[in-house]
Amino acid sequence: MESGCHVLSVDSLDSVNVLGLLELEESLPDVLLNPVVKAPKRHTTTSAGFLKRKYREEKQLADIHQASHWSYVALAQLFYFACITFLLP
């Protein structure tokens, strides 16, 4: 058996009612209740400082997507301006 496992042992009578569950939750360490997950860092550049091919393609797609989004916004603003200018008066 592991050392210290008796500290986190659960009796079946304690887990039957709400007070037992609350007591169990209070006895657990913060590491178990609030886990910290760290995502691995992406190595997007080479040792010389250039963007790797895989990430360069991702960046190009993101730039195209961003440009198309702004073109839709510009078209919507132009349509709104045209409606206000020509249709309302």
DRENTI-581949 format. One record per residue (C-alpha): residue number from 0; residue in one letter; x, y, z. Coordinates in steps of 0.001 Angstrom, whole numbers, padded with zeros to 6 digits. Example, Ala and Ser with C-alpha at 12.3 -4.5 7.8 and 13.67 -1.06 7.14 Angstrom:
BEGIN
r num=0; residu=A; xx=012300; yy=-004500; zz=007800
r num=1; residu=S; xx=013670; yy=-001060; zz=007140
//
This chain:
BEGIN
r num=0; residu=M; xx=000000; yy=000000; zz=000000
r num=1; residu=E; xx=001031; yy=003559; zz=-000589
r num=2; residu=S; xx=002143; yy=005667; zz=002285
r num=3; residu=G; xx=-000487; yy=008188; zz=003298
r num=4; residu=C; xx=-003363; yy=006425; zz=001515
r num=5; residu=H; xx=-005248; yy=006055; zz=004790
r num=6; residu=V; xx=-005647; yy=009861; zz=004866
r num=7; residu=L; xx=-007795; yy=009847; zz=001720
r num=8; residu=S; xx=-009742; yy=006672; zz=002516
r num=9; residu=V; xx=-013520; yy=006847; zz=002104
r num=10; residu=D; xx=-015953; yy=005035; zz=004344
r num=11; residu=S; xx=-019163; yy=003939; zz=002678
r num=12; residu=L; xx=-021264; yy=005492; zz=005457
r num=13; residu=D; xx=-019713; yy=008918; zz=004858
r num=14; residu=S; xx=-020538; yy=008890; zz=001163
r num=15; residu=V; xx=-024228; yy=008065; zz=001711
r num=16; residu=N; xx=-025385; yy=011466; zz=002946
r num=17; residu=V; xx=-024675; yy=015042; zz=001891
r num=18; residu=L; xx=-022817; yy=015944; zz=005077
r num=19; residu=G; xx=-020457; yy=013036; zz=004526
r num=20; residu=L; xx=-019766; yy=014177; zz=000979
r num=21; residu=L; xx=-019120; yy=017740; zz=002149
r num=22; residu=E; xx=-016724; yy=016431; zz=004788
r num=23; residu=L; xx=-014969; yy=014350; zz=002169
r num=24; residu=E; xx=-014655; yy=017364; zz=-000128
r num=25; residu=E; xx=-013154; yy=019446; zz=002691
r num=26; residu=S; xx=-010588; yy=016749; zz=003417
r num=27; residu=L; xx=-009306; yy=016600; zz=-000167
r num=28; residu=P; xx=-006223; yy=018682; zz=-001007
r num=29; residu=D; xx=-006538; yy=021705; zz=-003285
r num=30; residu=V; xx=-004439; yy=019981; zz=-005947
r num=31; residu=L; xx=-007279; yy=017526; zz=-006550
r num=32; residu=L; xx=-010082; yy=020088; zz=-006424
r num=33; residu=N; xx=-008407; yy=022749; zz=-008608
r num=34; residu=P; xx=-006105; yy=021002; zz=-011062
r num=35; residu=V; xx=-003778; yy=023136; zz=-013161
r num=36; residu=V; xx=-003357; yy=021988; zz=-016738
r num=37; residu=K; xx=-000544; yy=023500; zz=-018759
r num=38; residu=A; xx=-000707; yy=023186; zz=-022522
r num=39; residu=P; xx=002575; yy=022362; zz=-024233
r num=40; residu=K; xx=004206; yy=025226; zz=-026080
r num=41; residu=R; xx=004145; yy=025077; zz=-029848
r num=42; residu=H; xx=007532; yy=025303; zz=-031502
r num=43; residu=T; xx=006495; yy=027338; zz=-034521
r num=44; residu=T; xx=009882; yy=028671; zz=-035530
r num=45; residu=T; xx=013106; yy=027011; zz=-036552
r num=46; residu=S; xx=016386; yy=027616; zz=-034785
r num=47; residu=A; xx=017165; yy=030273; zz=-037403
r num=48; residu=G; xx=013937; yy=032150; zz=-036583
r num=49; residu=F; xx=011907; yy=031202; zz=-039661
r num=50; residu=L; xx=008330; yy=029981; zz=-039500
r num=51; residu=K; xx=007975; yy=026228; zz=-040009
r num=52; residu=R; xx=006056; yy=025135; zz=-043117
r num=53; residu=K; xx=003130; yy=023663; zz=-041167
r num=54; residu=Y; xx=002598; yy=026850; zz=-039186
r num=55; residu=R; xx=003187; yy=029055; zz=-042218
r num=56; residu=E; xx=000235; yy=027366; zz=-043957
r num=57; residu=E; xx=-001892; yy=027830; zz=-040824
r num=58; residu=K; xx=-000966; yy=031526; zz=-040716
r num=59; residu=Q; xx=-001834; yy=031979; zz=-044386
r num=60; residu=L; xx=-005258; yy=030382; zz=-043838
r num=61; residu=A; xx=-005843; yy=032552; zz=-040777
r num=62; residu=D; xx=-004885; yy=035670; zz=-042731
r num=63; residu=I; xx=-007265; yy=034722; zz=-045566
r num=64; residu=H; xx=-010056; yy=034085; zz=-043077
r num=65; residu=Q; xx=-009423; yy=037411; zz=-041341
r num=66; residu=A; xx=-009372; yy=039274; zz=-044672
r num=67; residu=S; xx=-012620; yy=037668; zz=-045800
r num=68; residu=H; xx=-014223; yy=038587; zz=-042470
r num=69; residu=W; xx=-013260; yy=042231; zz=-042875
r num=70; residu=S; xx=-014451; yy=042278; zz=-046479
r num=71; residu=Y; xx=-017878; yy=041049; zz=-045304
r num=72; residu=V; xx=-017925; yy=043780; zz=-042662
r num=73; residu=A; xx=-017006; yy=046384; zz=-045273
r num=74; residu=L; xx=-019741; yy=045126; zz=-047612
r num=75; residu=A; xx=-022300; yy=045260; zz=-044807
r num=76; residu=Q; xx=-021299; yy=048820; zz=-043954
r num=77; residu=L; xx=-021452; yy=049815; zz=-047618
r num=78; residu=F; xx=-024917; yy=048255; zz=-047979
r num=79; residu=Y; xx=-026111; yy=050040; zz=-044836
r num=80; residu=F; xx=-024765; yy=053364; zz=-046100
r num=81; residu=A; xx=-026409; yy=052838; zz=-049501
r num=82; residu=C; xx=-029738; yy=051999; zz=-047894
r num=83; residu=I; xx=-029635; yy=055101; zz=-045719
r num=84; residu=T; xx=-028505; yy=057349; zz=-048543
r num=85; residu=F; xx=-030723; yy=056208; zz=-051405
r num=86; residu=L; xx=-033772; yy=054504; zz=-049921
r num=87; residu=L; xx=-034709; yy=056704; zz=-046956
r num=88; residu=P; xx=-034914; yy=060214; zz=-048507
//
